[in-house]
Every structure is written in C-alpha cells, then in structure tokens.
Amino acid sequence: MTGFTDALASRLRADQLLTAGDALAEVDLDRYLHDDAEWAPFATPAAVVLAESLDDVVHAVSTAAEHGVAVVPRGAGSGLSGGANAIAGCLVLSLERMTAVTEIDAEERIAVAEAGVINDDLRAAVAEHGLWYPPDPASSAISTIGGNAATNAGGICCVKYGVTRDSVIGLTAVLADGSVARLGRRTAKFSTGYDLVNLLVGSEGTLGVIVDVTVKLRPLAGREERAIVGWFPTLADAGRAVARVSADGIIPAALELIDRTCLAAVDAWQGLGLPTGVEAMLLAKVDEPGAAGEALADRVAAAFEAEGGEKVERGADPDEVERLFRARRLAYPALERLGPVLTEDVCVPRSAVPEMLARIQSIAAAHDVVIANIAHAGDGNLHPLIIAPEGDDAAKDRAETAFTAIVDACLDLGGTVTGEHGVGLLKLPGAGRELGPVVLGMHAAIKAALDPQGILNPGKAFPGAVTAAPAG
C-alpha cells in the first residue's frame, strides 16, 4: 500500500492526497466514504485524490491500474444509490475541484463544463449569454455535472426536455488504463461510429471517469412560465389526474407530485404557508408563450378538475411559481429531519402511475412503515421515501423489506428500477431481475472490454461485475 500511495504522491501536492495513515486526513476521509444513500455498504479507502486537472485524473487512474487498485469516482457525493461509496482499500477519485466552465459558444448553443461544476452554476453561467441548460435535478444546487452525467440524472423539467443524456453531446473520459477518450461531437447531428457518449452517460463510473462534458443549450428567451396547482383528497385522485394529462396529449414543462407527509415536513421546516388537510398536491408548469401557453394551462387545469381536484389554481407570478417549486425541491431534506430516509427511484408507464401509487400505499400498510411520496409524475418517475426512526432496527428491517416490495411492484407494472438516481449498490438485485441474463451478459462483455482488470467502480451499476483487489 505504501508503494501505491507513494506513487500517487509523486505528482500531486500534499493537499490533493488524503491517506488513512494520516491522523488529520482520517477526519477528512470521512467525507469521502459514501454518498447520501441510507444503509448502502461502504468501507475505508486506501487514499483519496482531489483532482484538479485532466493530468491529475490520468495520473491517478494510471497509478491505480499499475497497482491493480479499484477506483471509485466521485463528484459532490449527493447520490442516493451508493454509487460513490468507497470499497475497502480503493482509491476514491474526487473531481469536486474541477469547477471550470471552459467554453460557452452562444452561436452554436453549446457549453463545455468540467466534471465538478455545480449544476446551478452552469445554468447561471449560460444564462448570462441568454441560454438555458434544462436538466435540473432536485439537488441542482449541490450536485455536479459529472455526477449528473454518470447517473443520467433527470429532474423537474425532464418530462418535456429530457434527462442529462438528452443534453450531453460530447465528453472527455479517462479509461481504465489511463488513456484519454474524447467522445461525441459539436455538430447538430452525427452518424460516425457507435454512440459512445450515450454509453458512458449513465454508466456510473464503471467504464470511464468523466472529466468534462459538452452540452447543448436552449435559448432562454421566449419561455413564459405558468404554474397550475391542484389539491387532491386522495393520492389515487392525483395519480389519475397525472394519467389524464398524459392521455390528453399534454406535455407540460413539469408535473410534480407531493403528498401530505412531504408538505407537512417542508412547511414545519420552512414555514412556506403550504395548505394542510389535503392528501396530495400536483404542481404543473407550462412554458409556451402567449395564447398557446394560456390554452395549455387551461387544459392542464381541466384535467386536474376532471379527476377530483378540490382546488385548482393558476399562477403566472414568478415568485409564486418559485415558492411552490421550492417546496418540491426541499421535500427530501425536510423528510431527512424526521429520520433516515431510504429513497426509491422507480419509473413506471404514465398510465400505471395511479396503480403504482396505490400499491405503494398498500406496501406501507402491510409492512408498518411510513412512506412519503414525491414524484416527477409527468414521466412516471416516483420517489417513495421510506422513513425509519434513528436506531430502530426493526423499523429499518421493515423499511428494507418494503423497498424490495416496491421494486417488485414496479417491475410487475412494466417499469424500471431507477429513473434517474442510478443502480449503484441499492438497486443491484432489482437491476438483475429487470435486465435478465442475456442483457447482463452484454453488460459484462462491455465492462470486460473497456476495463479488463475490473478497477473502475467495481460492483456497481449491474450485478455480476468483477471486483478489483484492494491496495496491498
């Protein structure tokens, strides 16, 4: 192990390398042991490298490859599936210091951002040029672009504008042998070779370490946001309203669900004056300008009313729109104040949203657990949040059983075990059932071709991956 860390230190400053042998560094190492996934396993790494350049990443990965040490890439650690959790004796490779937006081309409407750029910082930077980067995960204020790309993060606007994969057109990645691959293009379209950009996006660091991304942008002008809010007496009514919006051919810019438990938690924490006594809120946004936007907002409101919305309101005031969507973004941290939260990320066909919500309620009752619900309901991406009191082992066991039951219900309805958080560690069994033996074999073949030693984030993203040996 000393040889490995000495080799790392040979081309890094002292403040870029943390090792378990340094008493001060052991305190810092705690920051890099795991992401925000509750109860996903983690261990102590041999070292943490805080990369600041492409050369740093190449050096770290090349050194790890030479010594046969596993590499766990990491952004801000805001993930919810254990994808950034350290493995015993591994190298944690943090890209959080790589924070430069290196190019904004307003004419071509593209930007190049290093992996450590915070999502909201990229959005603010391109906005100065009259441009807009659509992907907006709820963690946009803290999550990095590299992490968003590694997990193919979604967000509130993805129902209309797509997930991260739909905006990334190029990237630079360091492969398992330390070589540098520059993938993709800057043109509006291309047909040269395999689409390796889309292969790397969502691969959770198992095929290469994403160092920067090239993203396509949209004009910021011409969008007029209008919010439509519906309050529903039951979760099932809200689910049916979601299905009706989809069946009516409406594509809102956002369609979010927040249940009673989440609303109460957010209001108790932030005092936003949210209504009480309702079971669920649907929060939609349309952004077409002028009369077209008004007409579309009317159609969304009509769909809410047709499915039992007790109170349906319209709003075009930017501050009010922001206040309501802030409640949605704060739901997860508000619930964390109540106890450890085991977060689901299932996605079902939009027509199956009412049935999936009903099954989640049945699972909560059957296993005697508290399950709060938030959702990117417009594209069927549900986030049941299972809360277990701190230190209650029996409640934790019930929560984990309920977690598995929700995954099973999702698959029964033709869904997928993760819409945007990634498989990481928590979803490995479900991913195995979803993919099946033939497709798992394809995954293993691709992994073996690009990472023959199995050193890149081993044991993550799909079951059956080869695991590298720890440093020794």
WOMOJO-V955006 format. One record per residue. RES is the residue in one small letter. SS is DSSP state (@ for helix, = for strand, . for the rest). PSI is psi in degrees with one decimal (999 if undefined). Layout:
res = {RES | RES}
ss = {SS | SS}
psi = {PSI | PSI}
//
This chain:
res = {m | t | g | f | t | d | a | l | a | s | r | l | r | a | d | q | l | l | t | a | g | d | a | l | a | e | v | d | l | d | r | y | l | h | d | d | a | e | w | a | p | f | a | t | p | a | a | v | v | l | a | e | s | l | d | d | v | v | h | a | v | s | t | a | a | e | h | g | v | a | v | v | p | r | g | a | g | s | g | l | s | g | g | a | n | a | i | a | g | c | l | v | l | s | l | e | r | m | t | a | v | t | e | i | d | a | e | e | r | i | a | v | a | e | a | g | v | i | n | d | d | l | r | a | a | v | a | e | h | g | l | w | y | p | p | d | p | a | s | s | a | i | s | t | i | g | g | n | a | a | t | n | a | g | g | i | c | c | v | k | y | g | v | t | r | d | s | v | i | g | l | t | a | v | l | a | d | g | s | v | a | r | l | g | r | r | t | a | k | f | s | t | g | y | d | l | v | n | l | l | v | g | s | e | g | t | l | g | v | i | v | d | v | t | v | k | l | r | p | l | a | g | r | e | e | r | a | i | v | g | w | f | p | t | l | a | d | a | g | r | a | v | a | r | v | s | a | d | g | i | i | p | a | a | l | e | l | i | d | r | t | c | l | a | a | v | d | a | w | q | g | l | g | l | p | t | g | v | e | a | m | l | l | a | k | v | d | e | p | g | a | a | g | e | a | l | a | d | r | v | a | a | a | f | e | a | e | g | g | e | k | v | e | r | g | a | d | p | d | e | v | e | r | l | f | r | a | r | r | l | a | y | p | a | l | e | r | l | g | p | v | l | t | e | d | v | c | v | p | r | s | a | v | p | e | m | l | a | r | i | q | s | i | a | a | a | h | d | v | v | i | a | n | i | a | h | a | g | d | g | n | l | h | p | l | i | i | a | p | e | g | d | d | a | a | k | d | r | a | e | t | a | f | t | a | i | v | d | a | c | l | d | l | g | g | t | v | t | g | e | h | g | v | g | l | l | k | l | p | g | a | g | r | e | l | g | p | v | v | l | g | m | h | a | a | i | k | a | a | l | d | p | q | g | i | l | n | p | g | k | a | f | p | g | a | v | t | a | a | p | a | g}
ss = {. | @ | @ | @ | @ | @ | @ | @ | @ | . | . | . | . | @ | @ | @ | = | = | = | . | . | . | @ | @ | @ | @ | @ | @ | @ | @ | @ | @ | . | . | . | . | . | . | . | . | . | . | . | . | . | . | = | = | = | = | . | . | . | @ | @ | @ | @ | @ | @ | @ | @ | @ | @ | @ | @ | @ | @ | . | . | . | = | = | = | = | . | . | . | . | . | . | . | . | . | . | . | . | . | . | . | . | = | = | = | = | . | . | . | . | . | . | = | = | = | = | = | . | . | . | . | = | = | = | = | = | . | . | . | = | @ | @ | @ | @ | @ | @ | @ | @ | @ | . | . | . | = | = | . | . | . | . | . | . | . | . | . | . | . | = | @ | @ | @ | @ | @ | @ | @ | . | . | . | . | . | . | @ | @ | @ | @ | . | . | @ | @ | @ | . | = | = | = | = | = | = | = | . | . | . | . | . | = | = | = | = | = | . | . | . | . | . | . | . | . | . | . | . | @ | @ | @ | @ | @ | . | . | . | . | . | . | . | . | = | = | = | = | = | = | = | = | . | = | = | . | . | . | . | . | . | = | = | = | = | = | = | = | . | . | @ | @ | @ | @ | @ | @ | @ | @ | @ | @ | @ | @ | @ | . | . | . | . | . | . | = | = | = | = | = | = | @ | @ | @ | @ | @ | @ | @ | @ | @ | @ | @ | . | . | . | . | . | . | . | . | . | = | = | = | = | = | = | = | . | . | . | @ | @ | @ | @ | @ | @ | @ | @ | @ | @ | @ | @ | @ | @ | @ | @ | @ | . | . | = | = | = | = | = | = | = | . | . | @ | @ | @ | @ | @ | @ | @ | @ | @ | @ | @ | @ | . | @ | @ | @ | @ | @ | @ | . | . | . | = | = | = | = | . | . | = | = | . | . | @ | @ | @ | @ | @ | @ | @ | @ | @ | @ | @ | @ | @ | @ | @ | @ | @ | @ | . | . | = | = | = | = | = | = | = | @ | @ | @ | . | = | = | = | = | = | = | = | = | . | . | . | . | @ | @ | @ | @ | @ | @ | @ | @ | @ | @ | @ | @ | @ | @ | @ | @ | @ | @ | @ | @ | . | . | . | = | . | . | . | . | . | . | . | . | . | . | . | @ | @ | @ | @ | @ | @ | @ | @ | @ | @ | @ | @ | @ | @ | @ | @ | @ | @ | @ | @ | @ | @ | @ | . | . | . | . | . | = | . | . | . | . | . | . | . | . | . | . | . | . | . | . | . | .}
psi = {-36.3 | -41.2 | -39.4 | -50.0 | -33.0 | -40.8 | -40.1 | -45.1 | -20.3 | -23.6 | 20.6 | 150.9 | 161.0 | -34.0 | 0.3 | -1.9 | 120.5 | 133.2 | 156.2 | -17.1 | -11.8 | 122.5 | -41.5 | -41.3 | -28.4 | -33.5 | -45.6 | -34.6 | -30.2 | -31.4 | -21.3 | 12.7 | -32.2 | 168.9 | -154.7 | 10.3 | 124.5 | 131.9 | 7.1 | 136.9 | 150.8 | 165.5 | -177.2 | 127.3 | 163.1 | -33.0 | 159.4 | 127.4 | 128.5 | 88.3 | 144.9 | -2.2 | 167.2 | -40.5 | -37.5 | -42.2 | -43.5 | -44.7 | -45.3 | -46.6 | -41.4 | -42.4 | -42.6 | -41.5 | -41.2 | -34.2 | 1.5 | 34.1 | 137.0 | 145.2 | 124.5 | 103.4 | 152.6 | 140.0 | -109.0 | -7.4 | 25.1 | 3.5 | 161.8 | 21.8 | 1.4 | 10.6 | -25.3 | 12.6 | 137.2 | 147.9 | 147.3 | 125.9 | 13.4 | 177.0 | 118.8 | 122.1 | 102.5 | 133.4 | 17.3 | -21.3 | -6.5 | 85.0 | 22.8 | 132.9 | 103.0 | -16.8 | 138.2 | 114.8 | 99.1 | -31.2 | -45.3 | -10.0 | 55.7 | 159.5 | 152.4 | 125.0 | 136.7 | 160.6 | -27.9 | 1.5 | 130.3 | 139.7 | -50.3 | -30.8 | -38.2 | -44.2 | -41.0 | -39.3 | -44.8 | -25.8 | -30.3 | -18.0 | 14.9 | 25.8 | 166.7 | 132.0 | 110.4 | -42.4 | 127.8 | 72.4 | 156.3 | -23.3 | 20.7 | -24.1 | -15.0 | -17.8 | 151.4 | 156.8 | -38.4 | -43.1 | -39.5 | -42.9 | -39.9 | -32.7 | -1.5 | 55.2 | 151.3 | -122.4 | -175.2 | -36.8 | 1.7 | -17.6 | -32.6 | -37.4 | -1.3 | 170.4 | -175.3 | -41.4 | -30.7 | -12.2 | -18.8 | 121.3 | -8.8 | 160.9 | 160.4 | 130.8 | 144.8 | 122.8 | 176.2 | -22.9 | 4.9 | -2.2 | 156.5 | 126.2 | 124.6 | 111.8 | 153.2 | -153.1 | 175.6 | -1.5 | 166.1 | -27.0 | 163.9 | 156.6 | 24.8 | 112.1 | -174.8 | 154.6 | 81.2 | -20.4 | -49.4 | -23.8 | -41.7 | -37.4 | 124.9 | 1.1 | -1.0 | 35.8 | 11.8 | -12.7 | -15.9 | 158.4 | 113.4 | 122.6 | -34.8 | 163.2 | 147.5 | 123.7 | 147.1 | 148.3 | 165.3 | 156.3 | 139.0 | -31.4 | 157.5 | -0.6 | 128.9 | 105.0 | 132.0 | 135.1 | 144.6 | 124.8 | 130.1 | 135.4 | 132.7 | 142.0 | -21.8 | 156.8 | -36.2 | -40.0 | -43.9 | -39.8 | -40.4 | -33.7 | -38.7 | -47.1 | -37.1 | -42.3 | -45.7 | -45.9 | -29.2 | 3.8 | 20.1 | 132.8 | 91.5 | 163.2 | -22.1 | 148.1 | 100.7 | 146.5 | 137.2 | 126.8 | 178.2 | -42.4 | -42.2 | -43.3 | -44.7 | -39.8 | -42.6 | -44.0 | -37.2 | -30.9 | -45.3 | -14.4 | 46.9 | -2.3 | 33.1 | 148.0 | 150.6 | 167.6 | 9.7 | 153.1 | -29.3 | 150.6 | 134.0 | 131.3 | 110.6 | 156.6 | 134.4 | 150.2 | 14.6 | 143.9 | 158.0 | -143.9 | -32.8 | -39.6 | -40.5 | -43.8 | -40.2 | -39.2 | -38.5 | -40.4 | -40.4 | -45.5 | -40.6 | -38.7 | -41.0 | -46.2 | -37.2 | -24.0 | 25.4 | 12.8 | 117.5 | -30.9 | 121.7 | 123.4 | 153.4 | 149.3 | 133.8 | -2.2 | 121.8 | -36.9 | -38.3 | -41.1 | -44.9 | -39.2 | -43.9 | -42.3 | -24.5 | -38.4 | -39.8 | -43.7 | -27.9 | -2.0 | -45.5 | -52.1 | -29.2 | -40.8 | -32.0 | -24.6 | -16.8 | -13.3 | 172.8 | 136.7 | 120.3 | 114.5 | 125.6 | 165.3 | 44.8 | 152.1 | 127.3 | 163.5 | 144.4 | -34.9 | -19.6 | 0.8 | -46.0 | -44.3 | -39.4 | -40.8 | -39.4 | -40.7 | -36.7 | -42.9 | -40.2 | -39.3 | -40.9 | -44.3 | -41.5 | -31.9 | 6.9 | 53.4 | 156.1 | 121.1 | 114.7 | 156.3 | 124.5 | 157.7 | 144.3 | 73.1 | -27.4 | -23.1 | 18.5 | 11.8 | 105.4 | 142.8 | 76.3 | 130.8 | 111.8 | 121.1 | 128.9 | 131.7 | 144.0 | 129.4 | 1.1 | 93.7 | -36.0 | -40.8 | -37.0 | -42.9 | -41.5 | -37.7 | -42.9 | -36.0 | -41.0 | -37.9 | -48.1 | -39.7 | -37.0 | -42.4 | -44.6 | -42.8 | -40.8 | -47.2 | -36.5 | -30.6 | 13.0 | 23.2 | -170.7 | 149.8 | -15.4 | 126.4 | -27.5 | -11.6 | -16.4 | 162.5 | -44.9 | -128.0 | -35.0 | -29.0 | 12.9 | -48.9 | -43.4 | -39.6 | -37.9 | -42.8 | -38.8 | -43.9 | -40.4 | 164.3 | -38.3 | -48.2 | -35.9 | -37.5 | -38.1 | -42.5 | -47.1 | -37.4 | -41.8 | -44.2 | -45.4 | -34.8 | -40.6 | -19.9 | 68.7 | -27.2 | -13.0 | 37.2 | -17.5 | 109.8 | 54.8 | 148.1 | 5.1 | 165.0 | -39.0 | 148.5 | 149.5 | 6.0 | 146.6 | 140.3 | 127.9 | 159.5 | 152.0 | 164.1 | 142.2 | 999}
//
